[in-house]
Amino acid sequence: MLKVKFYKKYTEGNDSYITIDSIPDYESKCYIDTRSATLTDKRALNALTSYTLTEIAKELSDFSFQINLEWWKSPIDVTFYLDDRFGDDTIVDFDLQIKPHIWLEDWSMKDFDEALKEAIKTTDIVFDGLDEANVQFGYNIYFYISDLHISAEKLISKYSEQIEKAVFEAVKICRLKNDKAIISLFDFPASVRVSCHQYLMYFAQFLKDLGIDADTEIQQKGSSTLFKVIPLNQAEALDQIKEALDAYVNAPALNDLQQHIYNDDIAYVQLQANIMHLKSQIMLTNSALQMKDATIQALQLSNYQLQNLLDSNKRESDNEEDIISGVVSLKKYDGKWFSVDLPAILNKLKRKFEK
């Protein structure tokens, strides 16, 4: 049974602290008359949140605390309102703090506010929007709690995960609206991740050899790899770059690429070298894997691809369509979605040795 007690501090004024099951939180801020507390001690907080909201409501009208989560740069204030101040509703409030003077994102706080509203449309998250007059209060997100027989700890975990997903979705929306870029996520096995990253980094040179100047960025997000392509010429069509990337990540599966190498051009040789390096690294890692048609698809980076953040129009026709004029085309055949006109690619890849 939960035991909550308030004690007066030995200081002037009405300061008091709280104990939870005899665990003191000397730095807590409490109001005895309203049975309200802000906890700071992790042991006391863990003891309290192990109880259901029904049990906690018998002792406290509300309680709050602060948490730090890796996906948000500033602290998050969490408050459970357990009394009748909102009528019959029990609410948990998450305040995602922000520091306007050191906002370092590529988009504005208002842009993120709008993106977050869009991201939560299909969730049970309630978000009223950023208070532009008091932006230091951050993004106030809250939930109506229908089941009070769940521990506060489980609810914190559940709602934190929902907010994290919404924040990531809002970031994705902001990137697409503010960046003229292609962003893809891959899930490479750890054993071949470094080799796959090296192969992806060569994509900028691949594009340059096709006449497109772009920068690339690779970031590791947990087990996923975020790959970003930013055209230096903002007039470049993103669809063209995306389709080039689709062909590029499938290139290691093409057995006949090496039949079309012209030794007098470094572009041909370097592309082949990068593909062969990737294949050899995967083959070394997976020694049982045989380089045959039946297993060659295991080498396709696209097998590890989770999603492209730029949607492309689905091609309903089986007819071949040009991607890069006269070079790469998409065609559905034998269960595969791409074909490559190798002679045309090799005619495009022109990068002679510097004298």
C-alpha positions in Angstrom: 0.0 0.0 0.0 1.3 3.4 -1.0 2.4 5.6 1.9 2.8 9.3 1.2 3.8 11.8 4.0 4.7 15.5 4.0 7.2 17.0 6.4 8.1 20.6 7.1 11.6 21.6 6.4 13.7 23.2 9.1 13.7 26.5 7.3 11.7 29.7 7.4 8.5 29.7 5.5 6.1 26.9 4.5 8.6 24.7 2.7 8.1 21.0 3.0 9.3 17.8 1.5 7.7 14.4 0.7 8.4 10.8 1.5 7.2 7.9 -0.7 7.1 4.6 1.2 9.6 6.1 3.7 11.9 7.2 0.9 12.6 10.9 1.4 12.9 13.5 -1.4 14.4 16.4 0.5 14.6 18.6 -2.7 11.0 18.1 -3.6 8.6 21.0 -3.8 5.4 20.3 -2.0 2.1 21.9 -1.0 0.5 20.2 1.9 -2.8 21.9 1.6 -3.4 20.8 -2.0 -1.5 17.5 -1.7 0.7 18.5 -4.6 4.4 17.5 -5.2 7.2 18.0 -7.6 9.7 15.1 -7.1 13.4 15.2 -7.8 14.7 12.0 -6.1 14.8 9.1 -8.5 14.3 6.5 -5.8 11.2 8.3 -4.5 9.9 8.8 -8.0 10.4 5.2 -9.0 8.6 4.1 -5.9 5.6 6.4 -6.6 5.3 5.5 -10.3 5.2 1.8 -9.6 1.7 2.3 -8.2 -1.5 2.6 -10.3 -3.1 6.1 -10.7 -6.1 4.9 -8.7 -3.7 4.3 -5.7 -1.8 7.5 -6.2 -5.0 9.6 -6.5 -5.8 8.6 -2.9 -2.7 10.4 -1.7 -2.0 13.2 -4.2 -4.0 15.6 -6.3 -1.1 16.0 -8.8 2.6 15.2 -9.0 5.3 16.2 -11.5 8.9 15.4 -12.3 11.5 15.9 -15.0 12.9 13.4 -17.4 15.6 13.5 -20.1 15.1 11.4 -23.2 17.8 11.0 -25.9 15.5 12.1 -28.7 14.8 15.5 -27.2 17.6 17.9 -26.5 16.1 19.6 -23.5 14.4 18.3 -20.3 10.8 17.2 -20.4 8.4 18.2 -17.6 5.8 15.5 -16.8 2.7 16.2 -14.7 -0.2 13.9 -13.7 -3.4 15.7 -12.8 -5.4 13.3 -10.6 -8.1 15.6 -9.1 -11.2 17.1 -10.6 -9.8 20.3 -11.9 -10.5 19.2 -15.4 -13.8 17.7 -14.6 -13.9 13.9 -14.7 -10.8 13.8 -16.9 -7.4 12.5 -15.7 -4.6 14.0 -17.6 -0.9 13.6 -18.0 1.0 16.5 -19.5 4.4 16.5 -21.2 6.1 19.8 -21.6 8.9 19.5 -24.2 11.1 22.4 -23.2 13.0 24.4 -25.8 15.7 27.1 -25.6 14.8 29.7 -28.3 18.2 31.4 -28.0 20.1 28.2 -29.0 17.6 26.7 -31.5 19.9 25.0 -33.9 17.5 23.2 -36.3 17.4 24.0 -40.0 13.7 24.9 -39.6 11.9 27.4 -37.3 10.1 26.6 -34.1 6.9 27.6 -35.8 7.6 25.2 -38.7 8.1 22.4 -36.2 4.9 23.4 -34.4 2.9 23.0 -37.7 4.7 19.7 -38.5 3.9 18.3 -35.0 0.2 19.2 -35.5 0.3 17.2 -38.8 2.1 14.3 -37.2 -0.4 13.7 -34.4 -3.5 13.7 -36.6 -4.0 10.0 -36.4 -3.0 9.6 -32.7 -4.6 10.2 -29.4 -2.1 12.9 -28.6 -3.6 16.3 -27.8 -1.4 19.3 -28.8 -2.8 22.9 -28.8 0.2 24.4 -30.6 3.1 26.5 -29.6 2.4 29.7 -27.6 4.3 32.2 -29.7 4.2 34.8 -26.9 5.8 32.3 -24.5 7.9 30.0 -26.6 10.2 29.2 -23.7 7.4 27.0 -22.3 8.0 24.7 -25.3 5.6 22.2 -26.8 2.8 21.2 -24.5 1.5 17.7 -25.3 -1.0 15.8 -23.1 -3.2 12.7 -23.0 -6.5 11.9 -21.5 -6.2 8.7 -19.4 -9.1 6.4 -19.5 -7.7 3.4 -17.5 -6.5 4.4 -14.0 -5.6 0.9 -13.0 -2.3 1.0 -14.9 0.9 2.0 -13.2 2.2 5.5 -13.8 5.5 4.0 -14.9 3.8 2.0 -17.7 1.9 5.1 -18.8 5.0 7.2 -18.9 6.7 4.6 -21.1 3.7 4.2 -23.4 3.1 7.9 -23.9 6.9 8.8 -24.2 7.1 6.3 -27.1 4.0 7.9 -28.8 5.5 11.3 -28.5 8.9 10.1 -29.8 7.2 8.7 -32.9 5.3 12.0 -33.4 8.5 14.1 -33.0 10.4 11.9 -35.5 7.5 12.2 -37.9 7.5 16.0 -37.5 11.2 16.1 -38.1 10.7 14.1 -41.3 8.0 16.5 -42.4 10.3 19.5 -41.7 13.1 18.0 -43.6 11.0 17.4 -46.6 9.5 20.9 -46.6 12.7 22.7 -45.8 15.4 20.6 -47.5 15.6 20.0 -51.2 17.1 16.6 -50.6 16.6 12.9 -50.8 16.5 11.1 -47.5 16.6 7.3 -47.2 16.8 5.0 -44.3 18.6 1.6 -44.4 18.9 -1.1 -41.9 22.3 -2.7 -42.6 23.5 -5.8 -40.6 26.3 -4.7 -38.3 28.7 -7.1 -40.0 28.5 -5.3 -43.4 27.5 -1.8 -42.2 30.9 -0.2 -42.8 31.2 -1.6 -46.3 27.7 -0.5 -47.2 28.4 3.0 -45.9 31.5 3.2 -48.0 29.5 2.2 -51.1 26.9 4.8 -50.4 29.5 7.5 -50.0 30.6 6.9 -53.5 27.2 7.8 -54.8 28.1 11.5 -54.9 30.9 10.7 -57.4 28.5 8.4 -59.3 26.1 11.4 -59.7 28.9 13.7 -60.7 29.9 11.4 -63.5 26.3 11.5 -64.7 26.5 15.4 -64.7 24.7 16.0 -61.3 26.6 17.7 -58.4 25.4 16.7 -55.0 26.6 16.3 -51.4 25.9 13.2 -49.3 25.6 12.7 -45.6 25.4 9.5 -43.6 24.2 9.4 -40.0 23.7 6.3 -37.8 20.4 6.4 -35.9 20.4 3.4 -33.6 20.4 0.4 -35.9 19.3 2.4 -38.9 21.4 4.4 -41.4 20.1 7.7 -42.6 21.5 8.6 -46.0 20.9 12.1 -47.3 21.6 13.5 -50.8 21.6 17.2 -51.3 21.8 18.6 -54.8 24.2 21.6 -55.0 22.1 23.0 -57.8 18.6 23.5 -56.3 17.1 23.3 -59.7 18.0 19.6 -60.0 14.9 17.4 -60.1 14.8 15.2 -56.9 12.9 12.5 -58.7 15.9 12.1 -61.1 18.3 11.8 -58.2 16.1 9.3 -56.4 15.7 7.1 -59.4 19.5 7.2 -59.9 19.9 6.1 -56.2 17.4 3.3 -56.7 19.4 2.0 -59.7 22.7 2.6 -57.8 21.7 0.5 -54.7 20.7 -2.3 -57.1 23.8 -2.2 -59.2 25.8 -4.8 -57.1 23.2 -7.4 -58.2 24.1 -6.9 -61.9 26.3 -9.8 -63.1 27.0 -8.3 -66.5 28.3 -4.9 -65.4 32.0 -6.1 -65.6 31.5 -7.0 -69.2 31.2 -3.3 -70.2 34.3 -1.8 -68.6 36.5 0.4 -70.7 39.9 0.5 -69.1 40.8 4.0 -70.4 38.3 5.7 -68.2 38.6 6.0 -64.4 34.8 6.3 -63.9 34.2 2.9 -65.2 37.0 1.3 -63.2 36.1 3.0 -59.9 32.5 2.1 -60.1 33.4 -1.5 -60.8 36.0 -1.4 -58.0 33.4 -0.2 -55.5 30.9 -2.8 -56.4 33.4 -5.6 -56.3 34.7 -4.4 -52.9 31.1 -4.4 -51.5 30.6 -7.9 -52.9 33.8 -9.2 -51.5 33.1 -7.8 -48.0 29.7 -9.4 -47.9 31.1 -12.7 -49.3 33.8 -12.7 -46.5 31.2 -12.0 -43.9 28.8 -14.6 -45.2 31.2 -17.3 -46.3 28.4 -19.7 -47.1 26.9 -17.3 -49.6 27.5 -18.3 -53.2 27.6 -15.6 -55.9 24.9 -17.1 -58.0 21.7 -15.8 -59.4 19.7 -17.6 -56.7 21.5 -15.7 -54.0 22.8 -12.5 -55.7 19.8 -10.5 -54.5 21.2 -10.8 -51.0 23.9 -8.3 -52.2 21.3 -5.6 -53.1 21.4 -2.7 -50.7 17.7 -2.2 -51.5 17.0 -5.4 -49.5 18.1 -3.4 -46.4 16.2 -0.3 -47.3 13.4 0.7 -44.9 11.9 3.6 -46.6 12.4 6.5 -49.0 11.3 9.8 -47.5 10.5 11.1 -51.0 7.5 9.4 -52.4 7.7 8.4 -56.1 4.8 7.7 -58.4 4.0 4.1 -58.8 4.4 2.8 -62.3 1.4 0.7 -63.1 2.5 -0.2 -66.6 5.0 -2.9 -67.5 6.4 -0.6 -70.2 9.9 0.7 -69.7 10.3 4.3 -68.7 13.5 6.4 -68.8 14.9 7.6 -65.5 18.1 9.3 -66.6 17.7 10.1 -70.3 18.9 7.2 -72.3 20.7 5.6 -69.4 18.6 4.0 -66.6 15.1 2.7 -67.0 12.6 0.9 -64.8 10.9 -2.2 -66.1 9.1 -5.0 -64.3 10.5 -8.4 -65.4 11.3 -11.7 -63.6 10.0 -10.2 -60.4 12.6 -7.3 -60.5 11.7 -3.6 -60.9 14.8 -2.4 -62.7 16.9 -2.8 -65.8 20.0 -0.9 -66.7 21.1 0.0 -70.2 24.8 -0.7 -69.4 26.3 0.7 -72.7 24.4 3.9 -72.2 25.6 4.2 -68.6 29.2 3.7 -69.6 28.8 6.3 -72.3 27.6 8.7 -69.6 30.3 7.9 -67.1 33.2 9.9 -68.5 35.9 10.9 -66.1 39.4 10.6 -67.7 42.6 10.4 -65.7 43.9 13.8 -64.8 47.2 14.6 -66.7 
